[in-house]
Amino acid sequence: MKEYQTITEISGPLVYAEVDEDIGYDEIVEIETPQGETLRGQVLESSDGVVAIQVFEGTSGIDRNASVRFLGETMKMPVTEDLLGRVLDGSGRPIDDGPEIVPEERQDIVGAAINPYSREYPEEFIETGVSGIDGMNTLVRGQKLPIFSSSGQPHNELAMQIARQASVPEEEESGDEEGSEFAVIFGAMGITQEEANEFMEDFERTGALERSVVFMNLADDPAVERTVTPRMALTTAEYLAFEKDYHVLVILTDMTNYCEALREIGAAREEVPGRRGYPGYMYTDLAQLYERAGRIEGREGSVTQIPILTMPGDDDTHPIPDLTGYITEGQIYVDPDLNSQGIQPPINVLPSLSRLMDDGIGEGLTREDHGDVSDQMYAAYAEGEDLRDLVNIVGREALSERDNKYLDFADQFETEFVDQGFDTNRDLEETLAIGWDLLSMLPKEELNRIDEEFIETYYREDDSEREVVEAAD
């Protein structure tokens, strides 16, 4: 192993050094400062005689007298089942005062692409305990379903609720000890110390940490480390899923901070910027992360992703949510208006979408009436929303009795179905029961998206009649 003292330039998180041999892209580097401190880095660019190295711990303390060693391998994550219950920093080192991790193997953090022919189509339901997701935008195993939020919204609380409550219903029912277990990988990028403390307190208070691996990259940690954190998390997830047969839910927050780190490094490299200053390769970079979700034929486990991103200016045409929407299978919107009304979690189901929902619900998967109930509630809520705009113009007295029922439905849909608090865990039966209670406010003839057989079974005539009597009074 050669050691060089040929640093020519230091620019932001980058160090440039002259070399006299071929150096591989993404190769790991150790830089020893004159003070005796050893810093880790990664080769970002390799050309004739010069390499650009991004330093994970930042470049403070490095000068032209520092020594550079190239290790001849790419960055690897030490993986083992014993990682469950542990808290690591953004580059995979323990920060929970626990014992050293003894890995079963070390895996490349870039991962191996899943052969499309070997992919299994995602169909099995994951229960999050959140009605706005389970009932209206169902998550299935192997899906990537992002949460679109904005600054100041309670997306972190929603992330903690999902991490705490998510489960695989049929695995629980079977009671088969040899069945696949459920695990959560939580990757935090660029969060504040206060947010980190909230996450850890919640994980420890609820016992969710026992089945979780937490990666923490804080706001004052180097931006370069932020680009490594999700790859560390996903490598751990793939190991647990495809080698240890776990069903793994990966929650990544906040992808906006990750993309800002890409932009910062791109600027330091003096790259030609793309839209709004972000690198032109950001789409490819995000796809490399998101496409690591899925199921593989012949393997019991699965990797499901819920990336969380805060849309700058609450603008979903911004490059980060825009590109994310092209790659992922839907999105969940956290709505500022619902949040200001005190609705928890403030999920707006109208622009939200789960593209794989229809394949993961119905008879034999969730319940036979699930799809029809979801479609009917969606249509009724949308009509109620349209009527709210009309009320602002003509007043409620000008509306018909039918229109007033849809207005009442929209109000109660928000306060009874969507609003459940961040500590309430509803199973699917309870979610659908609330849905039928709400649909029973409407006359039977209005339920044109539900099979008549389901109406006979679940519709509550008495509730409808009571609403009519109350309205008359």
Disulfide bonds with the S-S distance in Angstrom:
none
